[in-house]
Amino acid sequence: SYAPNARLRHRRKTMIKLKTFAIGGIHPDKHKITTDSPIIDAGLPETVYIPVKQHIGSPAKIMVKKGDRVKVGTLLADADGIVSSDVHSSVSGEVLKVEAVEGEFGYLEDMITIKVEGDEFEESIDRSTEINREIPFSPEEIVAKIREAGIVGMGGAGYPTPIKTKLPEGKKVDCLIINGIECEPFLTADDRLMIEKAEQIVIGAKIINKALGIQNAIIAIDENKPRAIEILTKITKTYIGVNVQVCSTKYPQGGEKQLITAVTGREVPSGKLPVDAGCLVQNVGTVFAIYEAVMKNKPLFERIVTVSGDACLHPANYRVRVGTPASFLIEKAGGMTPETAQVIFGGPMMGTSAFNVNAPITKLTSGILLLSERLTHKEAEQSCIRCGKCGEVCPMGLQPFRIGQFVRADMLEETKECNVLDCIECGCCAFTCPANLPLLDYCKLAKYELKRKK
């Protein structure tokens, strides 16, 4: 009783075995309603609020003060320590204040508030649309440019990219994987970036290859992105060492460990990093930012953000300056409707419910979702019947129901034996649980408490 298009997809899957990870995973509705929406420039708000910590690690050291004049690309805060990242101005204007402002989680964060006056760029930034294909820089120069541009992992983790591109002593990689999966429902920012900036992404992959001293880069793309697959497959034919790998649609295919297994068949050992499996994984947004940093001297001060959801009037993909209030984007997309029950920063599986819709867009903000009661309503919790469904879908092979039992009994040390620190917080367990238990929250709490006690 398949519909015609479903029969075709089924036939294609049986003929061509697409790669995926072996353990767990789910298939939530994709809701990719903005796939065909070209990237729109969001424009400039009246004021931006730029956090000095948009990365894992130490907050950057503030270099400006109230009354200073800045341009687009001016260094605002300098990386303070090895695991830290520079922060640059996304606008030109006057620094109004340097103080703590309420962020998306409701906590006070150190931010630099700038009144927007025009749009004057630093002279060192190449604003031409010409694609630079030759890479005249040494590996050391490439890493230095990435560091000076303040680039971090834009898939959500926010790990400073220079650390990943300069391998630890004794470590080697032979495979660079460009993550173009974007498995979260609703989000299409990476998809549109691959469609509209495909060659720049391929050159970005070549830049990273040169920094690492390897020749193998694989752009992994979910099968539900046919246009991106077609465009990148055509372009990579003219670039030696860069290839496209189409992966089967399954969540969380975009997780680093799951993607490495899908593409290479290798497994990252428990407690280890991708480099221990000889791989380096970079999000396509990060790779594009690397191209702009190395070839255009452009710091990371803007990104693509999907504004979508079943309560969103005009879903779209926007090019947004860092520090822009989320409410500015929401208004661009039609504003908050009466149907809006929840606003989420990021995707519905791993994103966070917005405490403050005036919080700024950061380097890590992939999406803003306006969801109705239909998609956010949660049924009442029931007793766990130990059905094991959460364990079946866990991509890390954990038993979330056991972790939940230990957390509820305040037996956090016992969660270590359940390998809770391997949890990637994908939310498959909570999504699947027939008892509606907050299993993901239990795992997050256990991880937080265990790390806090170290």
C-alpha positions as MATLAB code, in Angstrom:
seq = 'SYAPNARLRHRRKTMIKLKTFAIGGIHPDKHKITTDSPIIDAGLPETVYIPVKQHIGSPAKIMVKKGDRVKVGTLLADADGIVSSDVHSSVSGEVLKVEAVEGEFGYLEDMITIKVEGDEFEESIDRSTEINREIPFSPEEIVAKIREAGIVGMGGAGYPTPIKTKLPEGKKVDCLIINGIECEPFLTADDRLMIEKAEQIVIGAKIINKALGIQNAIIAIDENKPRAIEILTKITKTYIGVNVQVCSTKYPQGGEKQLITAVTGREVPSGKLPVDAGCLVQNVGTVFAIYEAVMKNKPLFERIVTVSGDACLHPANYRVRVGTPASFLIEKAGGMTPETAQVIFGGPMMGTSAFNVNAPITKLTSGILLLSERLTHKEAEQSCIRCGKCGEVCPMGLQPFRIGQFVRADMLEETKECNVLDCIECGCCAFTCPANLPLLDYCKLAKYELKRKK';
ca = [
       0.000    0.000    0.000;
       2.951    2.336   -0.548;
       2.239    5.674   -2.212;
       4.062    5.997   -5.600;
       6.885    8.203   -4.293;
       7.311    5.938   -1.258;
       7.596    2.903   -3.560;
      10.334    4.644   -5.543;
      12.272    5.503   -2.381;
      11.902    1.932   -1.136;
      13.096    0.507   -4.475;
      16.063    2.878   -4.555;
      17.102    1.875   -1.025;
      16.977   -1.811   -1.868;
      19.090   -1.267   -5.003;
      21.629    1.154   -3.513;
      22.727    0.477    0.031;
      23.351    3.864    1.602;
      25.695    4.203    4.549;
      24.519    4.732    8.117;
      25.462    3.810   11.683;
      24.520    0.423   13.060;
      23.348    0.989   16.637;
      20.047    2.666   17.490;
      18.611    5.759   15.841;
      15.119    7.011   15.054;
      13.183    8.537   12.157;
      11.353   11.684   13.337;
       9.317   13.699   10.817;
      11.751   15.987    9.001;
       9.603   19.119    8.438;
      12.235   20.504    6.014;
       9.849   23.218    4.819;
      12.596   25.753    4.033;
      14.749   23.523    1.810;
      13.783   25.532   -1.276;
      14.034   28.910    0.455;
      17.143   30.827   -0.722;
      19.294   32.507    1.911;
      18.048   36.017    2.696;
      20.146   38.760    4.251;
      18.428   39.578    7.548;
      19.670   43.169    7.598;
      20.883   45.086   10.621;
      19.081   45.701   13.920;
      19.446   48.965   15.842;
      21.574   47.326   18.528;
      23.567   44.116   18.821;
      24.584   42.228   21.958;
      27.752   40.210   21.379;
      28.649   37.579   24.021;
      32.357   37.128   24.747;
      31.834   33.394   25.241;
      30.493   31.740   22.114;
      32.560   28.597   22.442;
      33.561   25.784   24.770;
      36.283   26.953   27.142;
      37.277   30.243   28.752;
      35.476   33.495   27.865;
      37.528   35.770   25.632;
      39.262   38.761   27.253;
      37.400   41.992   26.481;
      39.530   44.491   24.513;
      37.097   47.430   24.138;
      35.298   49.845   26.471;
      32.253   52.067   26.483;
      32.495   54.843   23.905;
      34.883   53.029   21.546;
      34.108   53.095   17.825;
      34.277   49.763   16.012;
      33.920   48.458   12.467;
      32.655   45.166   11.101;
      35.466   42.729   11.871;
      37.091   44.696   14.697;
      38.493   42.465   17.443;
      36.312   42.892   20.533;
      37.645   40.127   22.765;
      40.885   38.141   22.580;
      41.072   34.381   23.171;
      42.052   33.868   26.816;
      43.849   30.526   26.987;
      44.263   27.569   24.656;
      40.596   26.542   24.696;
      39.086   29.908   23.853;
      38.216   31.912   20.758;
      38.437   35.498   19.511;
      35.233   37.515   19.188;
      34.795   40.206   16.526;
      32.291   42.962   15.926;
      29.534   42.109   13.472;
      28.549   45.745   12.940;
      30.032   49.224   12.871;
      29.096   51.772   15.483;
      29.628   52.820   19.097;
      30.150   50.532   22.075;
      27.317   51.488   24.434;
      28.259   49.265   27.349;
      30.275   46.269   28.406;
      28.341   44.394   31.056;
      26.340   41.275   31.841;
      23.127   40.860   29.832;
      20.489   38.119   30.053;
      21.153   35.342   27.520;
      18.937   32.666   25.978;
      18.984   30.509   29.133;
      18.059   33.401   31.430;
      21.576   33.649   32.904;
      23.601   36.849   32.892;
      26.439   36.696   30.360;
      29.213   39.178   29.666;
      28.285   40.959   26.449;
      29.402   43.940   24.416;
      26.463   46.142   23.403;
      26.971   48.118   20.197;
      24.723   50.777   18.662;
      24.618   50.149   14.907;
      25.747   53.104   12.778;
      26.157   52.279    9.105;
      28.006   49.174    7.908;
      31.718   49.991    7.654;
      34.068   46.998    7.303;
      37.693   46.649    8.355;
      39.843   47.357    5.289;
      41.602   43.976    5.533;
      38.398   42.056    4.685;
      38.007   41.078    1.035;
      34.340   41.684    0.224;
      34.512   40.631   -3.430;
      32.365   37.731   -4.655;
      35.246   36.258   -6.671;
      36.063   32.677   -5.676;
      39.734   32.229   -4.719;
      40.850   28.751   -5.713;
      44.608   28.770   -5.165;
      45.791   28.172   -1.572;
      49.145   29.983   -1.201;
      49.474   29.481    2.569;
      51.487   27.042    4.649;
      49.784   24.768    7.220;
      51.032   27.063   10.012;
      49.641   30.145    8.270;
      46.285   28.429    7.748;
      45.951   27.549   11.431;
      46.955   31.106   12.401;
      44.290   32.602   10.100;
      41.632   30.266   11.507;
      42.615   31.311   15.038;
      42.604   35.030   14.217;
      39.142   34.713   12.643;
      37.646   33.269   15.834;
      36.259   30.171   14.138;
      34.536   27.530   16.254;
      32.546   24.393   15.475;
      29.233   25.673   14.109;
      27.364   22.403   14.345;
      26.514   23.220   17.961;
      29.521   22.133   20.025;
      31.470   25.389   19.696;
      34.891   23.767   20.069;
      37.636   26.196   18.935;
      38.574   25.058   15.429;
      42.331   25.880   15.572;
      42.773   23.149   18.183;
      41.165   20.578   15.878;
      43.263   21.615   12.864;
      46.536   21.386   14.777;
      46.840   17.772   15.855;
      48.262   16.769   19.262;
      51.743   15.276   19.340;
      51.699   11.652   18.252;
      48.195   11.822   16.725;
      47.482   11.317   13.024;
      44.377   11.503   10.862;
      43.924   10.196    7.347;
      40.314   11.201    6.732;
      38.535   14.547    6.915;
      34.733   14.239    7.096;
      32.662   17.308    6.233;
      29.356   17.007    8.085;
      26.503   17.984    5.772;
      23.926   15.678    7.366;
      21.833   18.267    9.274;
      19.591   15.570   10.730;
      17.585   17.838   13.078;
      13.983   18.358   11.940;
      13.129   21.795   10.471;
      16.742   22.986   10.075;
      17.946   23.667    6.512;
      20.721   26.246    7.031;
      23.480   23.775    6.096;
      21.470   22.457    3.162;
      21.085   25.928    1.659;
      24.733   26.739    2.329;
      25.805   23.626    0.395;
      23.510   24.568   -2.488;
      24.563   28.224   -2.686;
      28.228   28.071   -1.604;
      29.232   24.599   -2.769;
      32.587   25.425   -4.378;
      33.704   27.528   -1.424;
      32.967   24.562    0.852;
      35.024   22.253   -1.371;
      37.928   24.733   -1.319;
      37.516   24.968    2.455;
      37.934   21.198    2.614;
      41.129   21.482    0.556;
      42.394   24.151    2.968;
      41.867   21.853    5.956;
      43.493   18.986    4.070;
      46.548   21.140    3.498;
      46.680   22.119    7.168;
      46.493   18.438    8.164;
      48.845   17.220    5.459;
      46.342   14.690    4.053;
      44.582   14.186    0.713;
      41.266   12.594    1.705;
      38.119   14.643    2.395;
      34.599   13.209    2.324;
      31.516   15.431    2.257;
      28.787   13.375    3.937;
      25.274   14.427    2.928;
      21.881   13.051    3.956;
      19.917   11.499    1.091;
      17.078   13.987    1.731;
      19.212   16.800    0.218;
      19.153   15.903   -3.502;
      20.088   19.352   -4.837;
      23.099   19.676   -2.539;
      24.190   16.146   -3.500;
      23.898   16.918   -7.208;
      25.742   20.245   -7.034;
      28.582   19.071   -4.798;
      29.036   15.795   -6.703;
      29.506   17.786   -9.916;
      31.959   20.251   -8.358;
      34.071   17.650   -6.538;
      34.845   15.966   -9.868;
      37.224   18.862  -10.566;
      38.934   18.729   -7.140;
      41.296   15.868   -6.359;
      40.928   14.406   -2.874;
      37.366   15.615   -2.146;
      34.402   13.271   -2.647;
      30.713   13.098   -1.743;
      29.228   10.268    0.335;
      25.435   10.008    0.465;
      24.106    8.667    3.772;
      20.765    7.117    4.652;
      18.315    9.312    6.527;
      18.406    8.446   10.218;
      18.705   10.531   13.372;
      21.288   11.282   14.855;
      23.372   10.607   11.747;
      25.087   13.994   12.213;
      26.663   12.991   15.535;
      30.456   12.813   15.160;
      30.819    9.225   16.328;
      27.806    8.022   14.352;
      29.009    9.770   11.190;
      32.515    8.342   11.463;
      31.058    4.837   11.773;
      28.706    5.401    8.839;
      31.339    6.804    6.483;
      34.449    4.816    7.416;
      33.226    1.827    9.426;
      35.545    2.849   12.270;
      34.431    3.269   15.879;
      35.577    5.945   18.304;
      36.477    4.218   21.600;
      34.567    5.166   24.751;
      35.960    8.343   26.255;
      38.072    9.064   23.178;
      37.911   11.643   20.385;
      37.497   11.289   16.578;
      41.239   11.783   16.151;
      41.719    8.469   17.978;
      39.916    6.835   15.042;
      42.089    8.696   12.551;
      39.304   11.111   11.573;
      38.517   14.805   11.833;
      34.903   15.970   11.502;
      33.942   19.546   10.593;
      30.483   20.998   10.000;
      29.878   22.511    6.534;
      29.250   25.921    8.128;
      32.630   25.735    9.817;
      34.314   24.731    6.550;
      32.730   27.681    4.723;
      33.875   30.004    7.519;
      37.405   28.584    7.134;
      37.318   29.393    3.414;
      36.277   32.984    4.170;
      38.877   33.355    6.926;
      41.815   32.020    4.913;
      40.937   33.327    1.448;
      39.028   36.520    2.323;
      40.510   37.552    5.712;
      36.980   37.525    7.099;
      36.397   36.839   10.810;
      33.406   34.763   11.887;
      30.785   37.413   12.620;
      27.737   36.061   10.752;
      26.083   32.735   10.025;
      23.036   31.138    8.371;
      20.023   30.603   10.645;
      16.783   28.788    9.821;
      13.635   30.395   11.225;
      10.839   27.858   10.948;
       8.202   25.831   12.776;
       4.529   25.011   12.365;
       3.622   28.296   14.101;
       5.936   30.398   11.898;
       4.145   32.529    9.266;
       7.064   32.995    6.859;
       9.737   30.306    7.374;
      13.088   31.201    5.786;
      16.867   30.878    5.927;
      18.638   34.084    6.952;
      22.211   35.338    6.861;
      22.454   36.920   10.299;
      25.075   39.018   12.073;
      26.195   37.661   15.442;
      24.594   39.632   18.271;
      21.302   40.221   16.468;
      18.386   39.736   18.904;
      16.379   36.596   18.103;
      13.222   38.708   18.314;
      14.487   40.715   15.298;
      14.561   37.525   13.222;
      11.210   36.356   14.545;
       9.650   39.620   13.380;
      11.257   39.158    9.956;
       9.520   35.791    9.748;
       6.096   37.201   10.612;
       6.306   37.584   14.380;
       4.942   35.539   17.240;
       1.534   34.130   16.341;
      -1.246   33.154   18.783;
      -0.442   29.524   17.921;
       3.128   29.821   19.213;
       3.465   27.675   22.333;
       7.252   27.417   22.466;
      10.317   29.078   20.954;
      13.379   26.865   20.530;
      16.977   27.851   19.810;
      18.417   25.150   17.545;
      16.546   22.020   16.505;
      13.623   20.338   18.293;
      15.682   17.294   19.332;
      18.788   18.890   20.846;
      17.837   22.564   20.969;
      16.827   24.524   24.054;
      13.592   26.251   24.941;
      14.145   30.010   24.822;
      13.902   31.713   28.186;
      14.470   35.093   26.558;
      13.502   35.725   22.904;
      15.563   38.919   22.939;
      18.720   36.877   23.483;
      21.315   37.333   20.713;
      22.187   35.058   17.825;
      25.638   33.546   18.394;
      28.121   31.583   16.292;
      26.321   28.431   17.482;
      22.701   29.371   16.680;
      21.558   27.133   13.831;
      17.851   27.818   14.061;
      14.929   29.503   15.787;
      11.746   27.465   15.839;
       8.219   28.638   16.608;
       6.217   25.560   17.542;
       2.529   25.123   18.286;
       0.894   23.204   21.105;
       0.387   20.315   18.671;
       4.142   19.694   18.474;
       5.088   20.644   22.025;
       2.323   19.040   24.069;
       3.697   16.417   26.433;
       1.549   13.669   27.859;
       1.594   12.934   31.591;
       4.454   10.795   32.854;
       3.733    7.170   33.679;
       5.649    4.413   35.395;
       8.540    2.797   33.551;
       7.627   -0.728   32.454;
      11.222   -1.571   31.436;
      10.180   -2.142   27.838;
      13.723   -1.405   26.689;
      12.732    0.819   23.766;
      15.050    3.597   24.965;
      17.961    1.166   24.847;
      17.019   -0.031   21.368;
      17.177    3.490   19.891;
      20.186    4.803   21.855;
      22.992    5.299   19.280;
      25.601    4.834   22.018;
      24.176    1.508   23.191;
      23.230    2.812   26.650;
      20.281    1.869   28.872;
      18.663    5.269   29.632;
      15.900    3.763   31.794;
      18.546    2.476   34.228;
      20.265    5.850   34.292;
      16.898    7.439   35.051;
      16.287    5.027   37.928;
      19.664    5.842   39.489;
      19.131    9.596   39.098;
      15.699    9.453   40.716;
      17.231    7.479   43.599;
      20.044   10.054   43.926;
      22.609    7.355   43.093;
      24.662    9.422   40.645;
      27.894    7.464   41.079;
      26.107    4.357   39.822;
      25.330    6.107   36.521;
      29.065    5.913   35.747;
      28.706    2.130   35.473;
      25.987    2.785   32.892;
      28.511    4.827   30.871;
      26.363    7.947   31.115;
      29.349   10.116   30.148;
      29.179    8.540   26.666;
      25.684   10.023   26.192;
      25.616   12.453   23.236;
      22.333   14.019   24.432;
      20.532   13.328   21.150;
      17.134   12.806   22.815;
      16.271    9.527   21.054;
      15.385    7.944   24.394;
      12.902   10.628   25.468;
      11.422   10.751   21.954;
      10.696    7.022   22.036;
       9.709    6.452   25.682;
       6.053    5.291   25.861;
       5.922    6.366   29.516;
       6.848    9.969   28.558;
       9.739   10.002   31.035;
      12.298   12.840   30.747;
      15.145   10.387   30.119;
      17.320   12.951   28.342;
      17.032   15.296   31.317;
      18.121   12.503   33.658;
      21.192   11.821   31.514;
      22.087   15.516   31.317;
      21.736   15.910   35.085;
      23.924   12.885   35.786;
      26.631   14.100   33.391;
      26.578   17.596   34.852;
      26.860   16.401   38.437;
      29.631   13.899   37.673;
      31.696   16.501   35.825;
      31.094   19.068   38.581;
      32.487   16.689   41.200;
      35.749   16.096   39.306;
];
